[in-house]
Amino acid sequence: MSRQSITLSSPNDEWLKAQVSSQEFSSKSEVINDLIRKARKEQEELELLRAKLAKAEKSGFSSRSPDEVRREAKRRLNQNEG
């Protein structure tokens, strides 16, 4: 595992200490690693969404109204739940 040295602002350091004090995490490093994992996951999801939007834009525009699109999406959602 790589070891790093970082400088934190006082409010950020206090927040990290509070996370450890709450016993949700055992160390500041654990908190930082959790934050990085969440940020990476969020970035991956955003990139996936951007790729889907780009694909949709390339496929052309729909002649359906927003209400029609919404109804169809709700119908598909209800089908998947049943």
N, C-alpha and C positions, 0 to 999 in steps of 0.2 A: 504494500500500500504506500502511496506517495505521501510524504509529509510536507506540509506547507506552513508558512508563517504569514499571517494576515493582521492588518490593523483594523480595528472596529471603532466606530463612533461610540460614545458613551451610551446613547439610547439603545443602539443595537446590542452592545455588550450586556446591558441590563436585561434586555428582552431574552437574550440567549441564556443568561443565568436563571431567569424566571422559568424558562422551559425545563431546564435541568432540575431546578428546585421543585417543580410540580411533579417530578418523578416520571414524567412521560418519556423523557430521554435520560440516558445515563451520563452523557457528556455533551459538551458544546459541539464536538466533532460530529456526533450522531445527529444533532439538530441540523448542522450545515449540510451533511450528506443527504438528509431527508428533504431539505429545501431544494437542493440541486436535483435530486431525483424527480421531484414534483415539477420543477421548471423544465427539465428535459422532456418529461411526459407531455406537458402542456405545449412545448415547442413541436414535438412530433405530431400531436393532434392538430395543431394549427397548420403545419405543413401538409398533412393529409387533407384537411379541409380546403386549403388553397389549391391542391392538385385536383380535387373533385370539382371545385368551382371552375378551374381552367378547362377541365374536360367538358363540363356542362356548357361553358361559353362556346367552345369549339363545335359542339354538336348542333348549335343553332338555337334560335329563339322559338318559344312556344306561342301558338295563337290563342291559347287558353287564357282566361281571365285569372287574376289572383284568387278570386273566390273558387273557381273551378280547380285550381291547383291545390288550394287548401282542403277542399272537400275530398279530392283524390288522395291526398296525403293522410287525412284522417281515416278514410276508408281502408287504406293499406295498413295503417297502424292497428286498427280494430281487427283486421283479418289476422295480423301477426300475433295479436294477443289471445285470440280464440283458439 
